[in-house]
Amino acid sequence: MSRPQECSTPWQRVYAKFGLTQSQLAKSLGRHKSKISRALKDEKGLISGRDQEALFSLAKSLKVNLSPEDVTPGR
């Protein structure tokens, strides 16, 4: 899947900020790459609490500026 042009869901916003491939992001989070693919295609693209914790930890280690607004809907 190519990068979403319009980042309208939380997963799409986060994916765009990290700049990793789906496989790289999945591996870094300890998730299966199909989970990332499904999340990016999902209409709502909500991020679970467990995934939010993993994303903030990864963002800190990669020095990616990730805010609470990026991982929650309604932006």
C-alpha positions as CSV (number, residue, x, y, z in Angstrom):
1,M,0.0,0.0,0.0
2,S,1.3,3.4,-0.9
3,R,1.3,6.2,1.7
4,P,-2.2,7.6,2.2
5,Q,-2.5,11.0,0.5
6,E,-5.0,12.3,3.0
7,C,-4.2,11.2,6.5
8,S,-7.7,11.1,8.0
9,T,-7.5,8.3,10.5
10,P,-5.2,7.9,13.5
11,W,-3.3,5.0,12.0
12,Q,-2.8,6.9,8.7
13,R,-1.5,9.9,10.6
14,V,0.9,7.8,12.6
15,Y,2.1,5.8,9.6
16,A,2.9,9.0,7.7
17,K,4.8,10.5,10.7
18,F,7.1,7.5,11.1
19,G,8.0,7.2,7.4
20,L,8.6,3.5,7.7
21,T,7.2,0.8,5.4
22,Q,4.3,-1.2,6.8
23,S,6.6,-4.2,7.4
24,Q,9.2,-2.1,9.2
25,L,6.5,-0.5,11.4
26,A,4.9,-3.9,12.2
27,K,8.3,-5.4,13.1
28,S,9.2,-2.4,15.2
29,L,5.9,-2.7,17.1
30,G,6.1,-6.5,17.4
31,R,2.9,-6.8,15.4
32,H,2.1,-8.8,12.2
33,K,2.3,-6.7,9.0
34,S,-1.3,-7.7,8.2
35,K,-2.4,-5.9,11.3
36,I,-0.8,-2.6,10.0
37,S,-2.3,-3.1,6.5
38,R,-5.8,-3.7,7.9
39,A,-5.5,-0.7,10.3
40,L,-4.5,1.6,7.4
41,K,-7.4,0.5,5.3
42,D,-10.0,0.6,8.1
43,E,-12.6,3.4,7.8
44,K,-12.1,4.5,11.4
45,G,-8.5,3.4,11.9
46,L,-8.7,3.5,15.7
47,I,-5.6,2.7,17.7
48,S,-5.9,0.5,20.7
49,G,-4.4,1.4,24.1
50,R,-1.7,-1.3,23.7
51,D,-0.8,-0.1,20.3
52,Q,-0.7,3.6,21.5
53,E,1.8,2.6,24.2
54,A,4.0,0.8,21.7
55,L,3.8,3.7,19.2
56,F,4.8,6.3,21.8
57,S,7.7,4.1,22.9
58,L,8.8,3.7,19.3
59,A,8.4,7.4,18.6
60,K,10.6,8.2,21.6
61,S,13.3,5.8,20.5
62,L,13.2,7.0,16.8
63,K,12.9,10.7,17.9
64,V,9.6,11.0,16.0
65,N,7.3,13.9,17.2
66,L,4.1,12.0,18.0
67,S,1.3,13.8,19.9
68,P,-1.9,12.5,21.6
69,E,-3.8,14.2,18.8
70,D,-2.1,12.0,16.2
71,V,-3.3,8.8,17.8
72,T,-6.9,9.8,18.6
73,P,-9.8,10.4,16.1
74,G,-11.5,13.7,15.3
75,R,-8.5,15.7,14.1
